[in-house]
Each structure stands twice: as C-alpha cells, then as structure tokens.
C-alpha cells in the first residue's frame, strides 16, 4: 500500500499543476477581454499559430486581417501597427497558454498511461478531460467567429459558454484529484445547491462582461436613483440588456455571498467564509471603479478560487479506509 500511495504523488503533482494553469488561463482570458484584444487574431491556426509574427511582413499581414472586421472599421480605425501589437500580444498569449495546457496535460497522461501508473477506474475520466480540453479550444474559436463579420464584440452567449467550459474543465481536474485522494461528498445537498448558484452567478458575470455591463450604473447597492434599473422594462432585459444582466449578476452574487457566509459559519469553514467575503468585495470595487483591468482580472480569479474552495468543502468527507481503497483501484 505504501508503494501505491507513493505512485500517486506524480499524478497529484501533474493534476494540481494543470489546475493551476487553467486558473492562470482564466486570468489571461479576463485581461484579453477587458483590453478588447480577443478579435485581434482573425485566423485559427492550431499549429502554425504557436509562433507569433516574426517579421515586419507577418505583422502587416496580421494587421490587414484585423482591418477587415467591424471592430477596426467602426471602433479602432485610429490604430497604428504599434497600437495593434498591444492588443495582438494579449490574444496570442491567451492562445499560446491554451496550447501549453494541452501539451502539459496530454504528454504526461501518455507517459503515465504507458508506465501503467493510471488507475483503471480513472482512465476514461482522464481521457474525457483531454477531449473536453480540445472542445474548449474549438469553443474559443467559435466565440471569436461571432465577432468577425457583423458585430463589434463577440457574442456574450458564446463568451459565457467559453468561460463555463473552462470552469468545468477546472472542476473536472479537481474532482479527479479529490477522488484519487479517496474523498467522499459530505452529507446534505446544501453545498451542491450553492455550487449550482455559483455557476449561475458566473454565467451572468460573463453576460455582464460580454455586454460591457460593468460600465453602467457604477454605484452600489443602488443602480442610479433606485435599486432597479429602468431598462428592466425592456423585453429580454435579463439576457440581452447590459443593465439587466448587471442587475441579475449583482443580486445573485449578493445572495450567494450571504448564503456562503452563513453556511461557512455553520460548518466552521473559515476559508469558505473568507473567499465568500473577498469575491463580492472585489466585484463591488470592480463596479465602482468602472472595471479597471487589474480588478476585473482579480474578480475572475476570485470566482475560480471560490469554486475550488466550495468544491473542496463538498468533498470534505474521507473514506475510513482511504489507503485500502487506493490499493484496490
């Protein structure tokens, strides 16, 4: 059994590293969105795109591609090549880091698989994570496509789907780690419902980002003269109107924070309480200061940290015979 436990250490280190890389990717993605850099690369080249433009001619070709889309023609026609490079680099780093995650996941998985270090019950889930990672890359390009022809920005629905796939990927990696550790879910469904509410908050957070909703009503708790914006009288305001989605996001987040603080106090989970307090505080200051890039990025980072802490609380139970269970995998 000691040898089996020892053999799990490389798997744990690998999966924790991948989880950390996904969190970093979420932060880079937030910066890319907040600097409006996401449409600067107008082609999807999974292999060739690994390298940035290396020569002046390459930069000019990339800039010419950007000049053909509505974002440049209607919003950024003032840009010079040097201005374009500033936004290009963020999108390139975003895609480059995604490729690195794929390599950092696939190559060690192949190594562990060949060496017989992957437990039988975990082979299919680990392959599933690999497939999900590839799907995330496709989803990223599908999102970018929505902003290349008729829109100034990408679809906020596709942006939300891209963010949620990243979060689901992160959750799947953490679940694999917890299950390898022999953890079990705690009794009761309260934490599960809170996790579902967190997903909703994140979806409407992505809607808010995609519609630039954070640039409106930069006050809290009121939105202008009252607590309810006038835009809510419009059809589909909760889905398509910047003020409407901000309204939903801010109050779902407020409710979630209150429930998490109460649950953390009842369970004596002070880490959960701390993150549940810090994350909405970051959100409020992000709103009050009209979404500076560094605060917006920290707010997205906080969402992933909160998700990890909440998931750890859900899997807070331990099998009494954990080592024996590991040995039987």
C-alpha positions as CSV (number, residue, x, y, z in Angstrom):
1,X,0.0,0.0,0.0
2,X,2.9,2.4,0.7
3,X,4.2,1.8,-2.8
4,X,0.7,2.5,-4.3
5,X,0.4,5.8,-2.3
6,X,3.9,6.8,-3.5
7,X,2.9,6.1,-7.1
8,X,0.0,8.6,-6.8
9,X,2.3,11.6,-6.0
10,X,3.3,12.2,-9.6
11,X,-0.3,12.1,-10.6
12,X,-1.2,14.6,-7.9
13,X,1.6,17.0,-8.9
14,X,0.6,16.8,-12.5
15,X,-3.1,17.4,-12.0
16,X,-2.5,20.2,-9.5
17,X,-0.2,21.9,-12.0
18,X,-2.8,21.6,-14.7
19,X,-5.5,23.0,-12.4
20,X,-3.2,26.0,-11.7
21,X,-2.6,26.5,-15.4
22,X,-6.3,26.6,-16.0
23,X,-6.7,29.3,-13.3
24,X,-3.9,31.3,-14.9
25,X,-5.7,30.9,-18.3
26,X,-8.9,32.3,-16.8
27,X,-7.0,35.4,-15.6
28,X,-5.3,35.8,-19.0
29,X,-8.7,35.4,-20.7
30,X,-10.2,38.1,-18.4
31,X,-7.3,40.5,-19.4
32,X,-7.8,39.7,-23.0
33,X,-11.5,40.5,-22.8
34,X,-11.0,43.7,-20.7
35,X,-8.3,45.1,-23.1
36,X,-10.6,44.2,-26.0
37,X,-7.9,42.1,-27.6
38,X,-9.8,39.0,-28.4
39,X,-10.6,39.8,-32.0
40,X,-7.0,40.9,-32.9
41,X,-6.2,37.4,-34.4
42,X,-8.7,36.7,-37.1
43,X,-7.5,33.2,-38.1
44,X,-7.4,29.9,-36.3
45,X,-4.2,28.1,-36.9
46,X,-3.7,25.4,-34.2
47,X,-0.2,24.5,-35.3
48,X,1.2,27.5,-37.2
49,X,-0.3,29.9,-34.7
50,X,2.0,28.6,-32.0
51,X,4.6,31.2,-33.1
52,X,3.8,35.0,-33.2
53,X,4.6,37.1,-36.2
54,X,8.4,37.1,-36.6
55,X,8.9,39.6,-39.4
56,X,7.5,43.0,-40.4
57,X,5.7,41.4,-43.2
58,X,4.0,39.0,-40.9
59,X,2.8,41.8,-38.6
60,X,1.5,43.8,-41.6
61,X,-0.5,40.7,-42.8
62,X,-2.0,40.2,-39.4
63,X,-2.9,43.9,-39.1
64,X,-4.5,43.8,-42.6
65,X,-6.7,40.8,-41.4
66,X,-7.8,42.9,-38.4
67,X,-8.6,45.8,-40.6
68,X,-11.3,43.7,-42.4
69,X,-13.5,43.2,-39.3
70,X,-16.2,45.6,-37.9
71,X,-14.3,46.3,-34.7
72,X,-11.5,48.0,-36.5
73,X,-13.7,49.7,-39.1
74,X,-16.2,51.1,-36.7
75,X,-14.3,51.5,-33.5
76,X,-10.5,51.2,-33.8
77,X,-9.7,52.7,-37.2
78,X,-7.4,55.1,-35.4
79,X,-5.0,52.3,-34.6
80,X,-1.5,52.2,-35.9
81,X,0.5,49.0,-36.3
82,X,2.1,49.6,-32.9
83,X,-1.3,50.0,-31.3
84,X,-2.4,46.8,-32.9
85,X,0.6,44.9,-31.5
86,X,-0.5,45.8,-28.0
87,X,-3.8,44.0,-28.3
88,X,-2.4,41.2,-30.5
89,X,0.0,40.1,-27.8
90,X,-2.7,39.5,-25.3
91,X,-4.7,37.3,-27.6
92,X,-1.6,35.5,-28.7
93,X,-0.6,34.8,-25.1
94,X,-4.1,33.6,-24.4
95,X,-4.0,31.1,-27.3
96,X,-0.4,30.1,-26.5
97,X,-1.2,29.4,-22.9
98,X,-4.1,27.2,-24.1
99,X,-1.8,25.2,-26.2
100,X,0.6,24.8,-23.3
101,X,-2.2,23.4,-21.2
102,X,-2.9,20.9,-23.9
103,X,0.7,19.8,-24.0
104,X,1.1,19.8,-20.2
105,X,-1.9,17.5,-20.0
106,X,-1.6,15.2,-22.9
107,X,2.1,14.3,-22.8
108,X,2.2,13.4,-19.0
109,X,-1.0,11.5,-19.5
110,X,0.6,9.4,-22.2
111,X,3.7,8.8,-20.1
112,X,1.7,7.7,-17.0
113,X,-0.5,5.6,-19.2
114,X,2.4,3.7,-20.8
115,X,4.1,3.3,-17.5
116,X,0.9,1.7,-16.0
117,X,0.5,4.5,-13.4
118,X,-3.1,5.4,-14.3
119,X,-5.6,3.6,-12.1
120,X,-8.1,1.6,-14.2
121,X,-11.1,3.4,-12.9
122,X,-9.6,6.8,-13.9
123,X,-8.6,6.1,-17.5
124,X,-11.9,7.1,-19.0
125,X,-12.3,10.2,-16.9
126,X,-8.8,11.4,-17.7
127,X,-9.4,10.8,-21.5
128,X,-12.7,12.7,-21.1
129,X,-10.8,15.7,-19.7
130,X,-8.5,15.6,-22.7
131,X,-11.5,15.6,-25.0
132,X,-13.1,18.5,-23.1
133,X,-9.9,20.5,-23.4
134,X,-10.0,20.1,-27.2
135,X,-13.6,21.1,-27.2
136,X,-12.7,24.2,-25.2
137,X,-10.3,25.2,-27.9
138,X,-12.9,24.8,-30.6
139,X,-15.4,26.8,-28.5
140,X,-12.9,29.6,-28.2
141,X,-12.6,29.9,-32.0
142,X,-16.4,29.6,-32.3
143,X,-16.7,32.6,-29.9
144,X,-14.2,34.6,-31.9
145,X,-16.0,33.9,-35.1
146,X,-19.1,35.7,-33.8
147,X,-17.2,39.0,-33.8
148,X,-15.5,38.8,-37.2
149,X,-18.4,39.8,-39.5
150,X,-21.4,41.7,-38.2
151,X,-20.6,42.6,-34.5
152,X,-18.2,44.8,-32.7
153,X,-17.8,42.2,-29.9
154,X,-18.1,38.5,-29.6
155,X,-21.5,37.1,-28.6
156,X,-22.0,37.3,-24.9
157,X,-23.7,33.9,-25.0
158,X,-20.6,32.3,-26.6
159,X,-18.3,34.2,-24.2
160,X,-20.3,32.6,-21.3
161,X,-20.1,29.2,-22.9
162,X,-16.3,29.6,-23.3
163,X,-15.9,30.7,-19.7
164,X,-18.1,27.9,-18.3
165,X,-16.3,25.2,-20.3
166,X,-13.0,26.5,-18.8
167,X,-14.6,26.3,-15.3
168,X,-16.0,22.8,-15.9
169,X,-12.6,21.7,-17.1
170,X,-11.1,23.1,-13.9
171,X,-13.7,21.3,-11.8
172,X,-13.2,18.0,-13.6
173,X,-9.5,18.2,-12.8
174,X,-10.1,19.0,-9.1
175,X,-12.7,16.2,-8.9
176,X,-10.2,13.7,-10.2
177,X,-7.7,14.8,-7.6
178,X,-10.2,14.6,-4.8
179,X,-11.4,11.1,-5.9
180,X,-7.8,9.9,-6.2
181,X,-7.4,11.0,-2.6
182,X,-10.4,8.9,-1.7
183,X,-12.6,11.8,-0.7
184,X,-16.3,11.5,-0.5
185,X,-19.1,14.1,-0.6
186,X,-20.4,15.5,2.7
187,X,-23.9,14.7,3.8
188,X,-26.7,17.0,2.7
189,X,-27.3,18.9,-0.5
190,X,-26.8,22.5,0.7
191,X,-23.3,22.9,-0.7
192,X,-24.4,21.3,-4.0
193,X,-27.1,23.9,-4.4
194,X,-24.7,26.7,-3.6
195,X,-22.3,25.4,-6.2
196,X,-25.2,25.4,-8.8
197,X,-25.9,29.0,-7.7
198,X,-22.2,29.9,-8.2
199,X,-22.5,28.6,-11.8
200,X,-25.5,30.9,-12.4
201,X,-23.6,33.9,-11.0
202,X,-20.6,33.1,-13.3
203,X,-22.9,32.8,-16.3
204,X,-24.4,36.3,-15.7
205,X,-21.0,37.6,-14.9
206,X,-19.9,36.5,-18.4
207,X,-23.0,38.1,-19.8
208,X,-22.1,41.3,-18.0
209,X,-18.6,41.3,-19.3
210,X,-19.7,40.4,-22.8
211,X,-22.2,43.3,-22.9
212,X,-19.8,45.8,-21.1
213,X,-22.5,46.0,-18.4
214,X,-19.9,46.9,-15.8
215,X,-19.5,50.3,-17.4
216,X,-23.1,51.2,-16.4
217,X,-24.5,52.1,-13.0
218,X,-21.2,52.3,-11.3
219,X,-22.8,52.6,-7.9
220,X,-23.7,50.0,-5.2
221,X,-26.2,49.0,-3.9
222,X,-28.4,51.3,-5.9
223,X,-28.4,51.5,-9.7
224,X,-28.9,55.2,-10.3
225,X,-31.8,56.6,-8.3
226,X,-33.2,53.2,-7.3
227,X,-32.4,49.6,-6.8
228,X,-34.0,48.5,-10.1
229,X,-32.8,50.0,-13.4
230,X,-35.4,51.3,-15.8
231,X,-34.1,49.1,-18.6
232,X,-35.7,46.1,-16.9
233,X,-39.0,47.1,-18.6
234,X,-37.5,46.1,-21.9
235,X,-38.1,42.6,-23.4
236,X,-35.3,40.1,-22.6
237,X,-33.6,42.6,-20.4
238,X,-32.3,39.8,-18.1
239,X,-30.4,38.3,-21.0
240,X,-29.5,40.9,-23.6
241,X,-29.6,44.3,-21.9
242,X,-26.3,45.4,-20.2
243,X,-28.1,47.0,-17.2
244,X,-30.4,44.0,-16.9
245,X,-27.6,41.4,-16.8
246,X,-25.7,43.5,-14.4
247,X,-28.8,43.7,-12.1
248,X,-29.1,39.9,-12.2
249,X,-25.4,39.4,-11.6
250,X,-25.0,41.8,-8.7
251,X,-28.0,40.4,-6.8
252,X,-27.4,36.7,-7.5
253,X,-23.8,37.3,-6.2
254,X,-25.1,39.1,-3.1
255,X,-27.5,36.3,-2.3
256,X,-24.8,33.7,-2.9
257,X,-22.3,35.6,-0.7
258,X,-24.8,35.7,2.2
259,X,-25.6,32.0,1.9
260,X,-22.0,31.0,1.7
261,X,-21.1,33.1,4.8
262,X,-23.9,31.5,6.7
263,X,-23.0,28.0,5.6
264,X,-19.3,28.6,6.2
265,X,-20.1,29.8,9.7
266,X,-22.4,26.8,10.4
267,X,-19.8,24.4,9.2
268,X,-16.8,26.3,10.8
269,X,-15.3,26.5,7.3
270,X,-13.5,29.8,7.7
271,X,-11.7,29.5,4.4
272,X,-15.1,29.4,2.6
273,X,-16.2,32.4,4.6
274,X,-13.1,34.4,3.7
275,X,-13.4,33.7,0.0
276,X,-17.1,34.3,0.0
277,X,-16.5,37.7,1.5
278,X,-13.5,38.7,-0.7
279,X,-15.0,37.8,-4.0
280,X,-18.1,40.0,-3.9
281,X,-16.0,42.8,-2.4
282,X,-13.8,42.6,-5.5
283,X,-16.9,42.6,-7.6
284,X,-18.2,45.8,-5.9
285,X,-14.9,47.6,-6.3
286,X,-14.6,46.5,-9.9
287,X,-18.0,48.1,-10.5
288,X,-17.4,51.3,-8.5
289,X,-14.1,51.9,-10.4
290,X,-15.7,51.1,-13.8
291,X,-13.9,47.9,-14.4
292,X,-10.1,48.6,-14.4
293,X,-8.3,45.7,-16.0
294,X,-6.4,44.5,-12.9
295,X,-9.6,44.5,-10.7
296,X,-11.6,42.7,-13.4
297,X,-8.9,40.1,-13.7
298,X,-8.8,39.6,-9.9
299,X,-12.5,39.2,-9.8
300,X,-12.4,36.4,-12.3
301,X,-9.6,34.8,-10.4
302,X,-11.7,35.0,-7.3
303,X,-14.5,33.1,-9.0
304,X,-12.2,30.2,-9.8
305,X,-10.8,30.2,-6.3
306,X,-14.2,30.3,-4.7
307,X,-15.3,27.4,-7.0
308,X,-12.3,25.4,-5.8
309,X,-12.8,26.1,-2.1
310,X,-16.5,25.3,-2.4
311,X,-15.8,22.1,-4.3
312,X,-13.3,21.1,-1.6
313,X,-16.0,21.7,1.0
314,X,-18.3,19.4,-0.9
315,X,-15.7,16.7,-1.0
316,X,-14.8,17.2,2.6
317,X,-15.6,13.7,3.7
318,X,-13.0,10.9,3.8
319,X,-13.3,7.2,3.5
320,X,-12.1,5.5,6.6
321,X,-10.1,3.1,4.5
322,X,-8.7,5.5,2.1
323,X,-5.3,3.8,1.6
324,X,-7.0,0.5,1.2
325,X,-9.4,2.0,-1.4
326,X,-6.4,3.4,-3.3
327,X,-4.7,0.0,-3.4
328,X,-7.9,-1.6,-4.9
329,X,-8.2,0.9,-7.8
